[in-house]
Amino acid sequence: MSEVKSVGPTVTEDRLLGGRIRLRQPADGYRAAIDPVFLAAAVAAEPHQLVLDVGCGPGAAMLCLAARVPHCRVVGLEMQRDLVRLAGDNAILNAMETRVSVMIGDLLHPPPRLSPGAFDHVMANPPFNERGHAIPSMIPGKADATIESDADLAAWVRFSLAMVRSKGTVTFIHRADRIDALLGQIAGRAGEVVVFPLWAGPGRAASRVLVRARKRITAPARLAPGLVLHEPDGRFTAAAEAVLREGRGLEL
């Protein structure tokens, strides 16, 4: 994320991927940071494939993926109407409206236009906090993005797997201390699971993990080396900068 520019009383404009992506998002409430950039980098999409972003927010992950993979198409699903509008505006702002689109909907009651098994890949950044285990924010929209609702983690995994085709991939980014819950929901439903830790720094624990799995595949799970985010002085490592500024994909 680079310098923030205000474009109104409620919206700011940020730059992603070294300025290649312009992202307008709420000045208050949930704001996309580095998580959607790393999520997009972990999706094994190829040109001309179709990807679904569940809970796309203002569209950060969608735009980053579309920038990295030419000719792929990305569809976003978002329940907050103001974020749907922003995501659509951001697609136009980045001249990606022919490949990036967004629809309003709740994953518990998805729009009829979403056909199960229609997507080559599904990516998601579910709310990190369980309901009842975090204090809801007073800022409108932030609680919806950060605390699970009736759509808990099990529902996110179930919906993502329903939407992806057989042998397609589902990719999640989540808190490292909830890896057991995430893997528990995937177990028995998908295989070839790869866990990719995002280490906070040298010798420090991972704060985030990327998890990718393939539907109707029985291959064993694998723990990847992961990536160290920060140098001891707090700067991003060269490997992290390659993803965040250069738009490089991750090898999971």
NULUM-173699 format. One record per residue: x, y, z of N, C-alpha, C in turn; residue number from 1. Coordinates in Angstrom, 3 decimals, padded with zeros to 6 digits. Example, Ala and Ser with C-alpha at 12.3 -4.5 7.8 and 13.67 -1.06 7.14 Angstrom:
<sites>
SITE      n.x      n.y      n.z     ca.x     ca.y     ca.z      c.x      c.y      c.z seza
SITE  013.190 -005.690  007.800  012.300 -004.500  007.800  013.200 -003.300  007.800    1
SITE  012.850 -002.250  007.080  013.670 -001.060  007.140  012.900  000.030  007.870    2
</sites>
This chain:
<sites>
SITE      n.x      n.y      n.z     ca.x     ca.y     ca.z      c.x      c.y      c.z seza
SITE  000.848 -001.187  000.000  000.000  000.000  000.000  000.888  001.243  000.000    1
SITE  000.567  002.199 -000.840  001.367  003.410 -000.921  000.556  004.604 -000.435    2
SITE  001.006  005.787 -000.776  000.413  007.016 -000.254 -001.095  007.068 -000.477    3
SITE -001.800  007.555  000.555 -003.254  007.647  000.513 -003.663  009.042  000.074    4
SITE -004.621  009.130 -000.821 -005.146  010.410 -001.288 -006.639  010.453 -001.002    5
SITE -007.101  011.509 -000.397 -008.526  011.658 -000.131 -009.242  012.077 -001.397    6
SITE -010.350  011.368 -001.699 -011.154  011.738 -002.865 -012.563  012.127 -002.446    7
SITE -012.739  012.423 -001.179 -014.039  012.816 -000.660 -014.062  012.621  000.838    8
SITE -015.146  013.007  001.486 -015.214  012.906  002.944 -015.251  011.471  003.457    9
SITE -015.644  010.512  002.630 -015.789  009.140  003.111 -014.941  008.130  002.353   10
SITE -014.220  008.559  001.328 -013.467  007.632  000.479 -012.047  008.142  000.272   11
SITE -011.085  007.223  000.317 -009.703  007.564 -000.025 -009.267  006.707 -001.207   12
SITE -008.191  007.126 -001.842 -007.629  006.342 -002.942 -006.224  005.894 -002.580   13
SITE -006.010  004.587 -002.605 -004.710  004.002 -002.315 -004.128  003.412 -003.595   14
SITE -002.836  003.110 -003.549 -002.164  002.480 -004.680 -001.609  001.126 -004.246   15
SITE -001.821  000.113 -005.071 -001.301 -001.223 -004.832 -000.365 -001.607 -005.968   16
SITE  000.438 -002.631 -005.720  001.363 -003.159 -006.735  002.238 -002.057 -007.321   17
SITE  002.838 -001.279 -006.443  003.758 -000.240 -006.888  003.100  000.852 -007.695   18
SITE  001.800  001.053 -007.481  001.077  002.102 -008.179  000.284  001.622 -009.378   19
SITE  000.419  000.347 -009.738 -000.302 -000.170 -010.913 -001.804 -000.239 -010.681   20
SITE -002.218 -000.417 -009.424 -003.631 -000.544 -009.093 -004.065  000.635 -008.237   21
SITE -005.149  001.289 -008.651 -005.757  002.349 -007.859 -006.954  001.750 -007.135   22
SITE -007.016  001.944 -005.822 -008.073  001.339 -005.016 -008.759  002.399 -004.176   23
SITE -010.008  002.692 -004.505 -010.818  003.574 -003.668 -011.558  002.730 -002.651   24
SITE -011.488  003.160 -001.393 -012.096  002.398 -000.308 -012.533  003.344  000.798   25
SITE -013.382  002.864  001.711 -013.891  003.755  002.759 -012.769  004.354  003.605   26
SITE -012.918  005.614  003.939 -011.941  006.260  004.815 -011.999  005.660  006.213   27
SITE -013.186  005.260  006.634 -013.373  004.585  007.914 -013.874  003.169  007.635   28
SITE -013.973  002.379  008.679 -014.431  001.013  008.506 -013.293  000.108  008.083   29
SITE -013.647 -001.056  007.527 -012.615 -002.004  007.102 -011.862 -001.453  005.904   30
SITE -010.526 -001.528  005.967 -009.683 -001.062  004.870 -008.727 -002.177  004.458   31
SITE -008.684 -002.431  003.169 -007.790 -003.453  002.647 -006.342 -003.023  002.864   32
SITE -005.518 -003.974  003.303 -004.093 -003.711  003.483 -003.324 -004.732  002.640   33
SITE -002.436 -005.500  003.253 -001.620 -006.419  002.461 -002.274 -007.786  002.287   34
SITE -003.242 -008.143  003.128 -003.818 -009.487  003.066 -004.404 -009.820  001.691   35
SITE -005.243 -008.960  001.090 -005.790 -009.322 -000.221 -004.739 -009.403 -001.311   36
SITE -003.640 -008.677 -001.174 -002.571 -008.745 -002.176 -001.912 -010.121 -002.134   37
SITE -001.634 -010.611 -000.920 -001.042 -011.935 -000.795 -002.043 -013.030 -001.179   38
SITE -003.312 -012.820 -000.870 -004.331 -013.793 -001.278 -004.336 -013.938 -002.797   39
SITE -004.374 -012.816 -003.507 -004.389 -012.863 -004.971 -003.128 -013.519 -005.516   40
SITE -002.000 -013.284 -004.864 -000.727 -013.850 -005.328 -000.683 -015.361 -005.185   41
SITE -001.520 -015.920 -004.312 -001.497 -017.359 -004.042 -002.431 -018.156 -004.941   42
SITE -003.262 -017.491 -005.729 -004.232 -018.191 -006.566 -003.555 -018.650 -007.856   43
SITE -003.688 -019.940 -008.146 -003.001 -020.536 -009.300 -003.811 -020.358 -010.576   44
SITE -004.247 -019.149 -010.847 -005.077 -018.878 -012.022 -004.226 -018.782 -013.283   45
SITE -004.841 -019.118 -014.401 -004.213 -019.015 -015.700 -005.076 -018.134 -016.605   46
SITE -004.498 -017.628 -017.695 -005.298 -016.808 -018.617 -006.559 -017.544 -019.068   47
SITE -007.626 -016.770 -019.160 -008.931 -017.243 -019.628 -009.694 -018.076 -018.598   48
SITE -009.146 -018.253 -017.417 -009.901 -018.947 -016.377 -010.803 -017.972 -015.629   49
SITE -011.787 -018.549 -014.907 -012.785 -017.761 -014.186 -012.595 -017.957 -012.689   50
SITE -012.510 -016.844 -011.953 -012.216 -016.864 -010.522 -013.323 -016.136 -009.766   51
SITE -013.701 -016.671 -008.607 -014.674 -016.025 -007.724 -013.964 -015.530 -006.474   52
SITE -014.210 -014.274 -006.114 -013.693 -013.686 -004.869 -014.869 -013.519 -003.922   53
SITE -014.902 -014.339 -002.860 -016.012 -014.323 -001.908 -015.742 -013.251 -000.858   54
SITE -016.684 -012.324 -000.690 -016.477 -011.215  000.235 -015.403 -010.285 -000.275   55
SITE -015.589 -009.782 -001.492 -014.510 -009.075 -002.200 -014.214 -007.683 -001.670   56
SITE -015.102 -007.112 -000.830 -014.874 -005.749 -000.354 -014.776 -004.774 -001.517   57
SITE -013.865 -003.810 -001.468 -013.735 -002.836 -002.560 -013.002 -003.381 -003.782   58
SITE -012.571 -004.652 -003.736 -012.017 -005.278 -004.927 -010.511 -005.396 -004.994   59
SITE -009.804 -005.253 -003.885 -008.337 -005.267 -003.921 -007.780 -006.570 -004.480   60
SITE -008.242 -007.710 -003.959 -007.709 -008.992 -004.426 -008.070 -009.233 -005.884   61
SITE -009.294 -008.896 -006.273 -009.717 -009.086 -007.660 -008.822 -008.322 -008.623   62
SITE -008.556 -007.061 -008.310 -007.766 -006.213 -009.199 -006.316 -006.686 -009.266   63
SITE -005.766 -007.101 -008.130 -004.387 -007.594 -008.117 -004.256 -008.868 -008.941   64
SITE -005.230 -009.765 -008.821 -005.181 -010.996 -009.596 -005.323 -010.703 -011.086   65
SITE -006.266 -009.835 -011.438 -006.466 -009.494 -012.847 -005.238 -008.816 -013.441   66
SITE -004.512 -008.056 -012.622 -003.293 -007.404 -013.102 -002.188 -008.423 -013.344   67
SITE -002.119 -009.453 -012.510 -001.047 -010.454 -012.637 -001.321 -011.470 -013.733   68
SITE -002.588 -011.842 -013.920 -002.935 -012.907 -014.865 -003.741 -012.312 -016.023   69
SITE -003.110 -012.048 -017.137 -003.835 -011.440 -018.264 -004.936 -012.351 -018.781   70
SITE -006.045 -011.741 -019.123 -007.179 -012.419 -019.743 -007.980 -013.307 -018.800   71
SITE -007.585 -013.416 -017.532 -008.463 -014.132 -016.601 -009.656 -013.230 -016.281   72
SITE -010.751 -013.839 -015.841 -011.933 -013.073 -015.445 -012.207 -013.323 -013.975   73
SITE -012.559 -012.268 -013.256 -012.781 -012.366 -011.818 -014.153 -011.797 -011.475   74
SITE -014.918 -012.559 -010.721 -016.235 -012.130 -010.246 -016.166 -011.994 -008.726   75
SITE -016.662 -010.890 -008.209 -016.689 -010.672 -006.769 -018.092 -010.803 -006.215   76
SITE -018.198 -011.339 -005.007 -019.461 -011.393 -004.276 -019.287 -010.608 -002.989   77
SITE -020.175 -009.646 -002.747 -020.054 -008.778 -001.570 -021.448 -008.431 -001.062   78
SITE -021.625 -008.458  000.272 -022.943 -008.219  000.848 -023.191 -006.756  001.196   79
SITE -022.138 -005.936  001.327 -022.311 -004.532  001.672 -022.451 -003.699  000.394   80
SITE -023.597 -003.052  000.269 -023.932 -002.362 -000.975 -022.918 -001.263 -001.318   81
SITE -022.432 -000.528 -000.325 -021.489  000.545 -000.623 -020.168 -000.007 -001.156   82
SITE -019.766 -001.200 -000.665 -018.540 -001.813 -001.162 -018.729 -002.390 -002.559   83
SITE -019.922 -002.863 -002.854 -020.215 -003.324 -004.216 -020.044 -002.176 -005.205   84
SITE -020.580 -001.013 -004.837 -020.434  000.154 -005.714 -018.965  000.532 -005.886   85
SITE -018.210  000.538 -004.775 -016.798  000.894 -004.855 -016.024 -000.104 -005.701   86
SITE -016.299 -001.393 -005.529 -015.585 -002.409 -006.309 -015.863 -002.234 -007.797   87
SITE -017.120 -001.952 -008.142 -017.442 -001.702 -009.543 -016.747 -000.469 -010.085   88
SITE -016.724  000.591 -009.267 -016.027  001.812 -009.671 -014.527  001.561 -009.836   89
SITE -013.948  000.738 -008.936 -012.518  000.453 -009.006 -012.163 -000.344 -010.259   90
SITE -013.057 -001.234 -010.672 -012.812 -001.973 -011.912 -012.732 -001.011 -013.095   91
SITE -013.636 -000.032 -013.120 -013.628  000.964 -014.192 -012.398  001.861 -014.077   92
SITE -012.068  002.262 -012.862 -010.923  003.138 -012.614 -009.630  002.529 -013.143   93
SITE -009.539  001.189 -013.092 -008.340  000.486 -013.541 -008.487 -000.117 -014.936   94
SITE -009.554  000.289 -015.650 -009.809 -000.187 -017.020 -009.882 -001.705 -017.082   95
SITE -010.508 -002.306 -016.068 -010.637 -003.758 -016.017 -012.098 -004.205 -016.014   96
SITE -013.005 -003.304 -016.357 -014.422 -003.627 -016.238 -014.874 -004.747 -017.168   97
SITE -014.098 -005.051 -018.206 -014.460 -006.161 -019.087 -014.071 -007.512 -018.500   98
SITE -013.195 -007.491 -017.487 -012.741 -008.758 -016.887 -013.069 -008.883 -015.410   99
SITE -013.392 -007.784 -014.757 -013.657 -007.780 -013.317 -015.061 -007.246 -013.075  100
SITE -015.884 -008.013 -012.390 -017.249 -007.589 -012.086 -017.598 -007.993 -010.661  101
SITE -018.649 -007.398 -010.125 -019.040 -007.679 -008.743 -020.550 -007.720 -008.654  102
SITE -021.054 -008.591 -007.790 -022.489 -008.672 -007.555 -022.766 -008.666 -006.061  103
SITE -023.925 -008.143 -005.704 -024.293 -008.097 -004.308 -024.932 -009.427 -003.912  104
SITE -024.599 -009.890 -002.717 -025.184 -011.144 -002.266 -024.542 -011.641 -000.993  105
SITE -025.262 -012.495 -000.316 -024.849 -013.130  000.928 -024.530 -014.583  000.602  106
SITE -023.421 -015.099  001.088 -023.066 -016.470  000.733 -024.048 -017.495  001.292  107
SITE -024.842 -017.112  002.297 -025.889 -018.010  002.782 -027.112 -017.984  001.874  108
SITE -027.265 -016.894  001.130 -028.367 -016.752  000.171 -027.792 -016.142 -001.106  109
SITE -026.988 -016.904 -001.838 -026.282 -016.349 -003.001 -027.233 -016.001 -004.135  110
SITE -026.852 -015.043 -004.961 -027.682 -014.690 -006.109 -027.798 -015.864 -007.077  111
SITE -028.935 -016.017 -007.724 -029.143 -017.143 -008.647 -028.134 -017.196 -009.789  112
SITE -027.557 -016.046 -010.120 -026.597 -016.020 -011.229 -025.317 -016.792 -010.918  113
SITE -025.057 -017.058 -009.635 -023.868 -017.819 -009.263 -024.178 -019.309 -009.380  114
SITE -023.521 -019.961 -010.294 -023.776 -021.380 -010.534 -022.728 -022.228 -009.827  115
SITE -023.137 -023.164 -008.987 -022.176 -024.064 -008.339 -021.310 -024.793 -009.367  116
SITE -020.037 -024.905 -009.063 -019.114 -025.606 -009.937 -018.710 -024.849 -011.175  117
SITE -019.028 -023.545 -011.245 -018.765 -022.779 -012.467 -017.382 -022.144 -012.506  118
SITE -016.654 -022.148 -011.383 -015.415 -021.380 -011.301 -014.193 -022.300 -011.263  119
SITE -013.132 -021.851 -011.929 -011.875 -022.593 -011.917 -011.162 -022.455 -010.578  120
SITE -011.333 -021.297 -009.952 -010.698 -021.033 -008.657 -011.635 -020.158 -007.827  121
SITE -011.550 -020.319 -006.507 -012.272 -019.450 -005.581 -011.268 -018.950 -004.551  122
SITE -011.312 -017.667 -004.241 -010.457 -017.115 -003.186 -011.321 -016.379 -002.182  123
SITE -010.853 -016.350 -000.932 -011.649 -015.715  000.118 -010.758 -015.260  001.269  124
SITE -011.159 -014.142  001.856 -010.525 -013.578  003.047 -011.629 -013.479  004.101  125
SITE -011.970 -014.620  004.753 -013.104 -014.611  005.689 -012.838 -013.719  006.893  126
SITE -013.895 -013.296  007.586 -013.692 -012.557  008.841 -012.798 -013.364  009.783  127
SITE -011.849 -012.694  010.404 -010.853 -013.394  011.206 -011.352 -013.786  012.594  128
SITE -012.378 -013.113  013.088 -012.791 -013.296  014.481 -014.115 -014.044  014.594  129
SITE -014.175 -014.975  015.549 -015.418 -015.668  015.832 -016.393 -014.734  016.549  130
SITE -017.659 -014.901  016.259 -018.674 -014.120  016.955 -018.651 -014.497  018.439  131
SITE -018.690 -013.487  019.299 -018.622 -013.723  020.734 -017.220 -013.737  021.286  132
SITE -016.198 -013.684  020.388 -014.809 -013.686  020.834 -014.087 -012.386  020.475  133
SITE -014.842 -011.386  020.054 -014.253 -010.090  019.719 -015.280 -009.002  019.985  134
SITE -014.793 -007.805  020.285 -015.678 -006.668  020.538 -016.029 -006.021  019.206  135
SITE -017.305 -005.979  018.839 -017.686 -005.402  017.543 -017.293 -003.934  017.444  136
SITE -016.822 -003.552  016.276 -016.488 -002.158  016.030 -017.764 -001.323  015.941  137
SITE -017.674 -000.057  016.363 -018.796  000.863  016.244 -018.841  001.516  014.857  138
SITE -017.795  001.275  014.052 -017.739  001.863  012.717 -018.579  001.018  011.773  139
SITE -019.530  001.612  011.062 -020.394  000.851  010.157 -019.585  000.045  009.144  140
SITE -019.954 -001.226  008.997 -019.316 -002.078  008.007 -018.086 -002.805  008.498  141
SITE -017.393 -002.266  009.507 -016.154 -002.908  009.941 -016.427 -004.224  010.651  142
SITE -017.462 -004.261  011.488 -017.783 -005.500  012.191 -018.143 -006.606  011.205  143
SITE -018.879 -006.265  010.136 -019.259 -007.272  009.138 -018.037 -007.879  008.475  144
SITE -016.993 -007.093  008.313 -015.801 -007.562  007.615 -014.844 -008.314  008.528  145
SITE -014.927 -008.089  009.841 -013.920 -008.649  010.738 -014.448 -009.693  011.713  146
SITE -015.767 -009.758  011.910 -016.354 -010.715  012.857 -017.379 -011.579  012.136  147
SITE -017.289 -012.885  012.342 -018.211 -013.807  011.693 -019.653 -013.510  012.089  148
SITE -020.547 -013.675  011.124 -021.977 -013.522  011.364 -022.588 -014.919  011.373  149
SITE -023.821 -015.046  010.900 -024.398 -016.376  010.744 -023.571 -017.202  009.765  150
SITE -022.902 -016.531  008.860 -021.975 -017.209  007.944 -020.636 -017.370  008.658  151
SITE -020.484 -018.481  009.380 -019.238 -018.725  010.093 -018.206 -019.325  009.146  152
SITE -017.047 -019.698  009.693 -015.966 -020.210  008.856 -016.397 -021.465  008.096  153
SITE -017.185 -022.314  008.731 -017.681 -023.520  008.058 -018.497 -023.157  006.824  154
SITE -019.319 -022.115  006.932 -020.142 -021.692  005.800 -019.275 -021.139  004.674  155
SITE -018.225 -020.391  005.012 -017.324 -019.853  003.982 -016.648 -020.988  003.217  156
SITE -016.167 -021.986  003.939 -015.493 -023.107  003.274 -016.486 -023.898  002.437  157
SITE -017.643 -024.172  002.991 -018.657 -024.948  002.285 -019.074 -024.253  000.985  158
SITE -019.328 -022.946  001.061 -019.743 -022.189 -000.121 -018.634 -022.147 -001.164  159
SITE -017.401 -021.908 -000.733 -016.278 -021.820 -001.664 -016.098 -023.127 -002.425  160
SITE -016.199 -024.240 -001.720 -016.049 -025.536 -002.378 -017.226 -025.845 -003.299  161
SITE -018.404 -025.361 -002.949 -019.567 -025.574 -003.817 -019.412 -024.818 -005.133  162
SITE -018.785 -023.655 -005.091 -018.683 -022.814 -006.276 -017.583 -023.254 -007.239  163
SITE -016.560 -023.939 -006.750 -015.430 -024.293 -007.605 -015.705 -025.607 -008.334  164
SITE -015.140 -025.735 -009.503 -015.307 -026.966 -010.290 -014.500 -028.099 -009.664  165
SITE -014.766 -029.319 -010.111 -013.985 -030.472 -009.669 -012.519 -030.289 -010.046  166
SITE -011.636 -030.505 -009.095 -010.184 -030.355 -009.215 -009.738 -028.891 -009.290  167
SITE -010.674 -027.950 -009.163 -010.299 -026.550 -009.049 -009.789 -026.245 -007.654  168
SITE -009.255 -025.033 -007.462 -008.669 -024.693 -006.166 -009.511 -023.684 -005.392  169
SITE -009.444 -023.815 -004.080 -009.957 -022.791 -003.165 -008.770 -022.284 -002.358  170
SITE -008.676 -020.979 -002.208 -007.546 -020.366 -001.507 -008.073 -019.398 -000.464  171
SITE -007.558 -019.533  000.763 -007.978 -018.677  001.870 -006.760 -018.006  002.491  172
SITE -006.955 -016.817  003.043 -005.990 -016.226  003.957 -006.705 -016.054  005.277  173
SITE -006.010 -016.436  006.366 -006.664 -016.395  007.670 -005.620 -016.207  008.764  174
SITE -006.110 -015.977  009.973 -005.219 -015.866  011.121 -004.528 -017.195  011.381  175
SITE -003.229 -017.129  011.666 -002.476 -018.359  011.896 -002.999 -019.137  013.097  176
SITE -003.521 -018.429  014.112 -003.984 -019.145  015.298 -005.356 -019.788  015.102  177
SITE -005.927 -019.683  013.899 -007.167 -020.392  013.585 -006.966 -021.436  012.487  178
SITE -005.706 -021.812  012.268 -005.405 -022.783  011.227 -006.082 -024.115  011.501  179
SITE -006.216 -024.489  012.775 -006.859 -025.769  013.081 -008.322 -025.764  012.659  180
SITE -009.007 -024.652  012.886 -010.416 -024.554  012.508 -010.573 -024.590  010.995  181
SITE -009.711 -023.885  010.285 -009.804 -023.842  008.823 -009.521 -025.214  008.222  182
SITE -008.453 -025.858  008.665 -008.115 -027.177  008.127 -009.183 -028.203  008.484  183
SITE -009.785 -028.044  009.663 -010.840 -028.960  010.061 -012.040 -028.888  009.146  184
SITE -012.348 -027.702  008.639 -013.479 -027.541  007.724 -013.158 -028.069  006.325  185
SITE -011.888 -028.037  005.944 -011.482 -028.512  004.624 -011.360 -030.030  004.593  186
SITE -010.983 -030.622  005.723 -010.716 -032.062  005.792 -011.905 -032.878  005.294  187
SITE -011.612 -033.812  004.409 -012.640 -034.679  003.874 -013.411 -034.087  002.718  188
SITE -013.201 -032.802  002.434 -013.915 -032.129  001.343 -013.004 -031.775  000.185  189
SITE -011.719 -031.639  000.451 -010.741 -031.287 -000.574 -009.389 -031.835 -000.137  190
SITE -008.474 -031.965 -001.093 -007.156 -032.500 -000.789 -006.058 -031.656 -001.398  191
SITE -004.852 -032.226 -001.432 -003.671 -031.504 -001.890 -003.585 -030.150 -001.191  192
SITE -003.837 -030.161  000.110 -003.836 -028.931  000.904 -002.409 -028.422  001.066  193
SITE -002.218 -027.150  000.814 -000.924 -026.506  001.038 -001.121 -025.401  002.065  194
SITE -000.312 -025.436  003.128 -000.314 -024.388  004.146  000.951 -023.555  003.949  195
SITE  000.762 -022.260  003.724  001.863 -021.350  003.408  001.898 -020.252  004.465  196
SITE  002.783 -020.346  005.469  002.814 -019.327  006.524  003.402 -018.008  006.030  197
SITE  002.867 -016.935  006.531  003.444 -015.608  006.333  004.083 -015.218  007.660  198
SITE  005.392 -015.448  007.771  006.114 -015.204  009.012  006.243 -013.701  009.242  199
SITE  005.978 -013.252  010.472  006.037 -011.816  010.770  007.444 -011.258  010.606  200
SITE  008.474 -012.071  010.912  009.857 -011.645  010.797  010.759 -012.815  011.098  201
SITE  012.081 -012.656  010.965  013.006 -013.753  011.258  012.863 -014.212  012.711  202
SITE  012.637 -015.494  012.898  012.503 -016.041  014.245  011.199 -015.700  014.931  203
SITE  010.255 -015.097  014.192  008.965 -014.717  014.772  007.852 -015.605  014.228  204
SITE  006.801 -015.742  015.003  005.686 -016.590  014.610  004.950 -016.002  013.415  205
SITE  004.240 -016.852  012.699  003.402 -016.396  011.598  002.127 -015.786  012.157  206
SITE  001.736 -014.655  011.599  000.472 -014.044  012.005 -000.649 -014.417  011.039  207
SITE -000.298 -014.737  009.810 -001.255 -015.114  008.780 -000.795 -016.407  008.111  208
SITE -001.756 -017.147  007.579 -001.445 -018.304  006.748 -002.302 -018.260  005.495  209
SITE -001.724 -018.676  004.409 -002.464 -018.941  003.182 -002.703 -020.440  003.112  210
SITE -003.903 -020.830  002.781 -004.244 -022.243  002.660 -004.921 -022.462  001.322  211
SITE -004.377 -023.383  000.545 -004.966 -023.708 -000.751 -005.264 -025.197 -000.817  212
SITE -006.401 -025.550 -001.382 -006.792 -026.951 -001.516 -007.490 -027.151 -002.842  213
SITE -007.534 -028.423 -003.294 -008.196 -028.749 -004.556 -009.392 -029.658 -004.295  214
SITE -010.476 -029.331 -004.941 -011.723 -030.066 -004.762 -011.625 -031.455 -005.405  215
SITE -012.098 -032.471 -004.651 -012.149 -033.855 -005.130 -010.778 -034.383 -005.531  216
SITE -009.774 -033.991 -004.767 -008.415 -034.509 -004.909 -008.031 -035.124 -003.570  217
SITE -007.351 -036.254 -003.596 -007.016 -036.947 -002.344 -005.525 -036.913 -002.023  218
SITE -004.746 -036.120 -002.728 -003.308 -036.032 -002.467 -003.069 -035.507 -001.054  219
SITE -001.951 -035.881 -000.417 -001.682 -035.472  000.964 -001.404 -033.978  001.103  220
SITE -001.504 -033.526  002.332 -001.248 -032.110  002.642  000.253 -031.840  002.666  221
SITE  000.591 -030.552  002.549  001.993 -030.145  002.525  002.159 -028.816  003.242  222
SITE  003.199 -028.703  004.048  003.546 -027.444  004.707  004.659 -026.783  003.915  223
SITE  004.366 -025.628  003.325  005.338 -024.903  002.506  006.261 -024.064  003.388  224
SITE  007.437 -023.693  002.871  008.353 -022.863  003.661  007.754 -021.513  004.044  225
SITE  006.862 -021.004  003.222  006.259 -019.711  003.512  007.157 -018.555  003.127  226
SITE  006.831 -017.393  003.658  007.540 -016.165  003.299  007.668 -015.284  004.533  227
SITE  008.843 -014.710  004.735  009.080 -013.777  005.842  008.703 -012.377  005.382  228
SITE  007.819 -011.714  006.123  007.307 -010.413  005.709  008.254 -009.257  006.008  229
SITE  008.872 -009.277  007.198  009.614 -008.090  007.644  011.053 -008.417  008.023  230
SITE  011.930 -007.472  007.728  013.302 -007.508  008.228  013.297 -007.140  009.712  231
SITE  014.403 -007.385  010.418  014.458 -007.008  011.841  014.170 -005.530  012.108  232
SITE  014.468 -004.666  011.139  014.222 -003.238  011.343  012.801 -002.822  010.951  233
SITE  011.968 -003.793  010.559  010.576 -003.496  010.238  010.285 -003.311  008.773  234
SITE  011.319 -003.143  007.944  011.084 -003.014  006.504  010.582 -004.336  005.930  235
SITE  009.821 -004.254  004.836  009.431 -005.469  004.146  010.665 -006.140  003.557  236
SITE  010.671 -007.458  003.566  011.766 -008.193  002.931  011.654 -008.054  001.415  237
SITE  012.731 -008.423  000.725  012.723 -008.357 -000.738  011.650 -009.286 -001.307  238
SITE  011.465 -010.452 -000.682  010.450 -011.391 -001.160  009.050 -010.821 -000.994  239
SITE  008.809 -010.134  000.124  007.501 -009.514  000.334  007.279 -008.360 -000.635  240
SITE  008.314 -007.557 -000.862  008.205 -006.440 -001.802  007.920 -006.934 -003.217  241
SITE  008.456 -008.099 -003.577  008.211 -008.634 -004.913  006.726 -008.916 -005.128  242
SITE  006.046 -009.318 -004.072  004.602 -009.553 -004.156  003.844 -008.239 -004.085  243
SITE  004.187 -007.409 -003.105  003.408 -006.204 -002.825  003.601 -005.101 -003.867  244
SITE  004.814 -004.970 -004.402  005.087 -003.871 -005.331  005.186 -004.334 -006.783  245
SITE  005.710 -005.544 -006.984  005.927 -006.016 -008.350  004.800 -006.921 -008.851  246
SITE  003.926 -007.350 -007.936  002.815 -008.204 -008.342  003.208 -009.625 -008.660  247
SITE  004.305 -010.094 -008.070  004.752 -011.444 -008.343  003.841 -012.470 -007.659  248
SITE  003.602 -013.598 -008.301  002.807 -014.649 -007.709  003.628 -015.477 -006.727  249
SITE  002.961 -016.201 -005.870  003.602 -017.070 -004.891  003.602 -018.505 -005.393  250
SITE  004.686 -019.211 -005.113  004.785 -020.623 -005.465  004.400 -021.445 -004.234  251
SITE  003.169 -021.918 -004.220  002.696 -022.718 -003.101  002.967 -024.194 -003.360  252
</sites>
